[in-house]
Amino acid sequence: MSTKLSVNLNKVALIRNSRGGNNPDLVAVAKDCESFGAQGITIHPRPDQRHARYDDISELKEVVTTELNVEGYPTQDLLKMVLLHKPHQFTMVPDPPGVLTSNEGWDIKKHGTMLKDIISACKENGIRTSLFIEPDPNRVEEAALVGANRVELYTGHYAEKFNSDPNKAIEAYMIAAQNVSESSLELNAGHDLNLQNLGFFKQNIIGLAEVSIGHALICDALYYGLKNTIQMYLHLLKDK
């Protein structure tokens, strides 16, 4: 199965915001990423808007020709923007205000009623939904029950253990991916995937529809250039 690369532009937005102007221009970078081969663009606006901002959603929706994926904790403000501008995908992440980065998946049982209502509203507006989850068969089953279209496996645990024992690091993800393949869901993945661990992940995970990569990709682009870096990631995602 072909796996799409969605480039997360939060770190580009962070640089822009640090000077208060529009350099780098997030819209121009998004268009360039697509021209360099990216098959999607991701942003993750947080309530403090320290990098991607809510108004970036509307501007990117106007120009992105592949797929726009908006990630984030479904606050009323973010959900309002999602339903108004209708990105192709809304990935719900359990990182409430004050959290530095996404570092765990949803407790779907605890938040099931809220998630089910939001998923229903998104479906009514033609927006694909994805839930950020741990590589746990129970979470896969619960995501299907609340009506999500996809799950995004949180790969932080995999990245942490990869260098010491790749086979051990990926075990739970292989099981979860198999569970996804036997359900009504499709599979995404993201968090701390990079040029060192992405290829092994792709080779061992069945049905991987999309990966969202931002921090590592932008760091690599400082050395290799954005166009070359995107091509390097795409090469790792090719079916062998």
C-alpha positions in Angstrom: 0.0 0.0 0.0 1.2 3.5 -0.9 1.8 5.7 2.2 1.3 9.4 1.9 3.6 12.0 3.4 1.9 14.9 5.1 4.3 17.7 6.0 3.6 19.4 9.3 4.4 23.1 9.1 4.2 24.0 12.8 7.9 24.7 13.1 7.8 26.9 10.0 5.0 28.8 11.6 7.0 29.1 14.8 9.9 30.8 13.0 7.4 33.2 11.3 5.8 34.1 14.7 9.2 34.7 16.3 9.5 38.0 14.3 5.9 39.0 14.1 5.8 39.2 10.4 5.1 36.8 7.5 8.5 35.4 6.9 8.6 32.6 6.1 5.3 32.7 4.4 3.4 29.6 5.5 1.2 29.5 2.4 4.2 29.7 0.1 6.0 27.0 2.0 2.9 24.7 1.8 2.7 25.2 -2.0 6.4 24.5 -2.3 6.2 21.3 -0.3 3.4 20.1 -2.6 5.5 20.9 -5.6 8.4 19.0 -4.1 6.2 15.9 -3.7 4.4 16.2 -0.4 1.0 14.5 -0.6 -0.5 16.5 2.3 0.0 19.5 4.6 -0.6 19.3 8.3 -0.9 22.1 10.9 -1.6 21.8 14.6 -3.0 25.1 16.0 -2.8 25.2 19.8 -4.9 27.6 22.0 -1.9 29.9 22.5 -1.3 29.9 18.7 2.5 29.9 19.4 3.1 28.4 16.0 0.2 27.5 13.6 -2.7 29.9 14.1 -6.4 29.5 13.6 -6.4 31.8 10.6 -3.8 29.6 8.9 -6.6 27.1 8.4 -8.6 29.3 6.1 -5.5 30.5 4.1 -4.2 27.0 3.6 -7.5 25.5 2.6 -7.6 28.0 -0.2 -4.3 26.8 -1.7 -3.6 23.2 -0.7 -4.3 21.0 -3.6 -3.4 17.6 -2.0 -4.9 17.2 1.5 -5.1 19.6 4.4 -4.9 17.8 7.8 -5.7 19.9 10.9 -4.6 18.4 14.2 -5.4 19.5 17.7 -7.4 19.3 20.8 -11.1 19.9 19.9 -11.7 23.1 21.8 -14.8 25.0 20.8 -12.7 27.6 19.0 -10.8 25.0 16.9 -13.8 22.9 16.1 -15.6 26.1 14.9 -12.8 26.8 12.5 -12.7 23.1 11.3 -16.4 23.0 10.6 -16.3 26.4 8.9 -13.4 25.7 6.6 -13.7 22.0 6.2 -10.1 20.6 5.9 -9.9 17.2 4.3 -9.1 15.6 7.7 -9.4 16.6 11.4 -7.1 14.6 13.7 -8.2 15.0 17.3 -5.2 14.9 19.7 -5.5 14.9 23.5 -3.2 17.8 24.2 -5.2 20.3 26.2 -4.0 23.9 26.8 -0.6 24.1 28.5 0.8 20.9 27.1 4.1 21.4 25.2 3.6 18.6 22.6 1.5 15.6 21.9 2.8 12.8 24.1 -0.1 10.3 24.5 -3.2 9.0 22.9 -6.8 9.4 23.7 -8.5 7.7 26.6 -11.5 7.0 24.4 -13.7 5.5 27.0 -13.4 8.5 29.2 -14.0 11.0 26.4 -16.2 8.8 24.2 -19.4 10.9 24.3 -17.5 14.1 23.3 -15.5 12.4 20.6 -18.6 10.7 19.1 -20.5 14.0 18.9 -17.6 15.8 17.2 -17.0 13.0 14.8 -20.7 13.1 13.9 -20.5 16.8 13.2 -17.4 16.4 11.1 -19.1 13.6 9.0 -22.1 15.8 8.4 -19.6 18.4 6.9 -17.7 15.9 4.8 -14.6 15.9 7.0 -12.6 12.7 7.5 -11.8 12.2 11.2 -8.8 10.5 12.9 -8.1 9.8 16.5 -4.6 10.0 18.0 -4.2 6.7 20.0 -1.7 4.5 21.7 -0.8 1.2 19.9 -3.4 -0.7 21.8 -6.0 -3.1 20.3 -8.6 -1.8 22.8 -8.1 1.7 21.6 -8.5 0.6 18.0 -11.8 -1.1 18.9 -13.0 1.9 20.8 -12.1 4.3 18.0 -14.3 2.2 15.6 -17.2 2.3 18.0 -17.2 6.1 18.3 -17.3 6.3 14.5 -13.8 7.6 13.5 -12.6 7.1 10.0 -9.0 6.6 10.9 -6.6 6.3 13.9 -3.2 7.9 14.1 -0.8 5.7 16.1 1.3 7.8 18.5 4.9 6.7 17.5 6.8 8.4 20.3 7.3 5.1 22.2 8.6 3.5 19.0 11.0 6.3 18.4 12.3 6.2 21.9 13.1 2.5 21.8 14.1 2.2 18.1 17.9 2.6 18.5 18.3 0.0 21.2 15.9 -2.6 19.9 13.9 -1.9 16.7 12.1 -5.2 16.7 10.9 -4.8 20.2 10.0 -1.2 19.6 7.7 -2.0 16.8 5.9 -5.1 18.2 2.9 -3.3 19.7 2.5 -1.2 16.5 2.4 -4.3 14.3 -0.4 -5.8 16.4 -2.3 -2.6 16.4 -2.0 -2.2 12.7 -3.3 -5.8 12.2 -6.3 -4.9 14.4 -6.9 -1.8 12.3 -6.8 -3.8 9.1 -9.5 -6.1 10.5 -11.7 -3.1 11.4 -13.6 -0.4 9.6 -10.7 2.0 10.2 -7.7 3.3 8.2 -4.3 3.8 9.6 -2.1 6.9 10.1 1.0 7.4 12.2 3.0 10.2 13.6 5.3 11.7 16.2 9.1 11.6 16.2 9.3 9.6 13.0 12.5 10.6 11.2 15.0 9.5 8.5 16.5 6.9 10.8 13.4 5.1 11.9 10.7 5.7 9.2 11.9 3.1 6.7 11.7 0.3 9.3 8.3 1.4 10.4 6.9 1.5 6.9 8.3 -2.0 6.1 6.7 -3.6 9.1 3.3 -1.8 9.4 0.5 -3.0 7.1 -2.0 -0.7 5.7 -0.2 2.5 6.6 -2.2 5.2 4.7 -0.4 8.4 5.9 2.4 9.7 8.1 2.6 13.2 9.4 6.1 14.5 10.0 7.1 18.0 11.0 9.8 18.6 13.6 12.4 16.1 12.2 11.7 17.0 8.6 12.2 20.7 9.2 15.4 20.0 11.2 16.7 17.8 8.3 15.8 20.6 5.8 18.3 22.9 7.6 21.1 20.6 6.3 19.7 19.0 3.1 17.2 21.7 1.9 13.5 21.3 1.9 13.1 19.8 -1.6 15.8 17.2 -1.0 14.5 16.3 2.4 10.9 15.7 1.2 12.3 13.4 -1.5 14.4 11.5 1.1 11.3 10.9 3.2 9.2 9.9 0.2 11.9 7.4 -0.8 11.5 5.7 2.6 7.7 5.5 2.1 7.9 3.7 -1.3 6.5 0.2 -1.4 9.5 -2.2 -1.7 
